[in-house]
Amino acid sequence: MKLPCLFQWRILRQAVKSLLSRPFTTRFPAEPYEPIERFRGRPRFNAEECIGCGACAQVCPSKCIYVEDDPEASPPVRRLNHRVDECIWCGQCERYCPTGGIRMTNEYDCTVFSREELDHRIEKELVICEVCSAVIAPLDQLRWLVKKLGPLAYGNPTLMLVGGRELKVVEPGVRPSSEDVLRQQRVSIACPRCRRKTSLVV
């Protein structure tokens, strides 16, 4: 006849061994869990590295990152908003960011009392067309392009003037009183539409 489990030597040995050995599971929540180095947790913006280009918002499959431009503010700003509660932590934003402005972290605990606490936002100063006041790009993005292109940046008046501002050799342009697009406005911070108009002035 088969003995009950409590009297079987193999099971008793395993029970004593388990009793004297340390547990395999973690002590969470008594002790915080430390994820491995490559654990893919929630993404976070890096305000110093981000150039505000919005590539992360373009590739986000869950559309939890969105861009808001406020050209009427002083100075004009672009807000990049990240809704952590809608994020699926896929890592596409980090993969396609050209500067490492958003990184995946090891953070996994997003427990909050209000959804507003999960909103992560950064602001970047915008560059506005001096002719029609249209949005061109964030200032940090143009600065990044100037450094990336090197001497080639001087082939574009907007990039040339942004680079000149960094060297303190040019001052921000002043919009002329005339509403007509003048040829002298070609060397100004202008959007592509106004730049084309300055080329067609006779």
C-alpha positions in Angstrom: 0.0 0.0 0.0 1.3 3.5 -0.9 2.2 5.6 2.1 0.6 9.0 2.7 2.7 12.0 1.4 3.7 13.0 4.9 5.5 9.7 5.4 7.3 9.5 2.1 11.0 10.1 2.5 11.4 11.9 -0.8 8.7 14.5 0.1 9.9 14.9 3.7 13.4 15.6 2.5 12.2 18.2 0.0 10.0 19.8 2.7 12.9 20.1 5.2 15.2 21.4 2.4 12.6 24.1 1.5 12.2 25.0 5.1 15.9 25.6 5.7 16.6 27.4 2.4 15.9 31.1 1.6 12.8 31.9 -0.5 13.1 32.2 -4.2 10.5 35.0 -4.4 11.2 38.7 -3.6 10.0 40.4 -0.5 7.9 42.9 -2.4 6.1 45.0 -1.2 8.1 44.9 2.1 11.2 45.6 0.1 11.2 47.4 -3.3 11.9 45.3 -6.3 15.0 46.3 -8.2 14.5 45.5 -11.9 17.4 44.3 -14.1 19.4 46.9 -16.0 17.7 46.2 -19.4 14.2 46.2 -17.9 11.9 48.4 -20.1 9.9 50.6 -17.8 8.2 54.0 -18.3 9.9 56.5 -20.7 11.0 59.9 -19.5 11.9 63.1 -21.3 15.4 64.5 -20.9 14.9 68.2 -21.1 18.6 68.9 -21.8 18.9 66.5 -24.8 15.4 66.9 -26.2 15.2 69.3 -29.2 11.4 69.4 -29.4 11.2 67.9 -33.0 8.2 65.8 -32.2 9.5 62.6 -33.7 8.4 60.6 -30.6 4.9 61.8 -31.1 4.9 60.8 -34.8 6.0 57.2 -34.1 4.0 56.6 -30.9 1.5 53.7 -31.7 -0.7 54.5 -28.7 -0.6 58.3 -29.4 0.2 59.0 -25.7 2.7 61.6 -26.8 1.3 64.8 -28.4 2.6 68.2 -29.3 1.0 71.6 -28.6 2.3 74.8 -30.2 1.6 78.1 -28.5 2.8 80.8 -30.8 0.9 83.5 -28.8 2.9 82.9 -25.7 5.9 85.1 -24.8 8.2 83.6 -25.8 6.4 81.2 -28.1 6.7 77.6 -26.8 6.1 74.0 -27.9 4.8 71.6 -25.3 5.5 67.9 -25.5 3.1 66.0 -23.4 3.4 62.4 -22.4 0.4 60.5 -20.9 2.0 57.7 -18.9 -1.3 56.0 -18.2 -1.9 55.5 -22.0 1.7 54.4 -22.7 2.4 50.8 -23.7 6.1 51.1 -23.0 7.1 49.8 -26.5 10.2 51.9 -26.7 9.6 53.3 -30.2 10.0 56.9 -28.9 13.5 56.1 -27.6 14.5 54.2 -30.8 13.6 57.0 -33.2 14.6 60.1 -31.1 17.6 61.6 -33.0 19.3 63.0 -29.8 18.3 60.7 -26.9 15.8 63.3 -25.6 13.5 60.5 -24.3 14.8 57.4 -22.6 13.3 54.2 -21.3 13.8 53.9 -17.5 13.6 51.1 -15.0 10.5 52.6 -13.3 7.6 50.3 -13.3 5.4 51.5 -10.4 3.0 54.2 -11.6 0.5 54.1 -8.8 -1.0 57.5 -8.2 -4.2 59.0 -6.8 -4.9 61.2 -9.8 -4.4 60.7 -13.6 -3.0 64.3 -13.8 0.0 63.1 -11.8 1.0 60.8 -14.7 1.3 63.7 -17.1 4.9 64.4 -18.0 5.6 67.6 -19.9 8.5 69.7 -21.2 8.5 73.0 -23.0 10.8 74.2 -25.8 11.1 77.8 -27.2 9.7 78.1 -30.7 11.2 80.1 -33.6 8.5 82.1 -35.4 8.6 83.5 -39.0 9.5 87.2 -38.9 7.3 87.8 -41.9 4.0 85.9 -41.3 4.5 84.7 -37.7 4.1 81.1 -38.7 5.8 78.4 -36.6 9.1 77.2 -38.1 10.7 74.9 -35.5 11.9 74.8 -31.9 15.0 76.8 -31.3 16.9 73.8 -29.9 16.1 71.8 -33.1 17.6 74.6 -35.3 20.7 74.8 -33.0 21.1 71.0 -33.3 20.9 71.3 -37.1 23.5 74.1 -37.2 25.9 71.8 -35.2 25.0 68.8 -37.3 25.5 70.5 -40.7 28.6 72.5 -39.7 29.6 74.9 -42.5 26.7 73.7 -44.7 24.2 75.4 -42.4 25.3 78.8 -43.8 23.5 77.9 -47.1 20.2 78.4 -45.3 19.5 82.0 -44.0 17.4 80.8 -41.0 20.1 78.4 -39.8 22.8 81.0 -40.5 21.0 83.6 -38.3 20.3 81.1 -35.5 24.0 80.2 -35.5 24.9 83.9 -35.5 22.7 84.4 -32.4 24.7 81.7 -30.6 27.9 83.6 -31.5 26.3 86.9 -30.4 27.0 88.5 -33.8 23.4 89.1 -34.9 20.4 90.4 -33.2 16.8 89.2 -33.6 15.2 90.6 -36.7 12.5 93.3 -36.7 9.5 92.9 -38.9 9.2 95.8 -41.3 6.2 98.0 -41.2 5.3 97.2 -44.8 3.0 94.2 -45.2 4.6 93.4 -48.6 7.4 90.8 -48.7 10.6 92.7 -49.6 13.7 91.3 -51.2 15.8 92.4 -48.2 13.8 90.0 -46.0 15.5 87.1 -47.8 18.1 87.2 -45.1 15.8 86.8 -42.2 14.2 84.0 -40.1 11.4 83.1 -42.4 9.2 80.1 -43.2 9.5 78.3 -46.6 6.5 80.1 -48.0 7.8 83.6 -47.2 11.3 82.6 -48.3 9.8 81.7 -51.7 8.0 85.0 -51.9 11.3 86.9 -51.3 12.9 85.0 -54.2 10.0 85.9 -56.5 10.1 89.7 -55.7 10.9 91.7 -58.8 
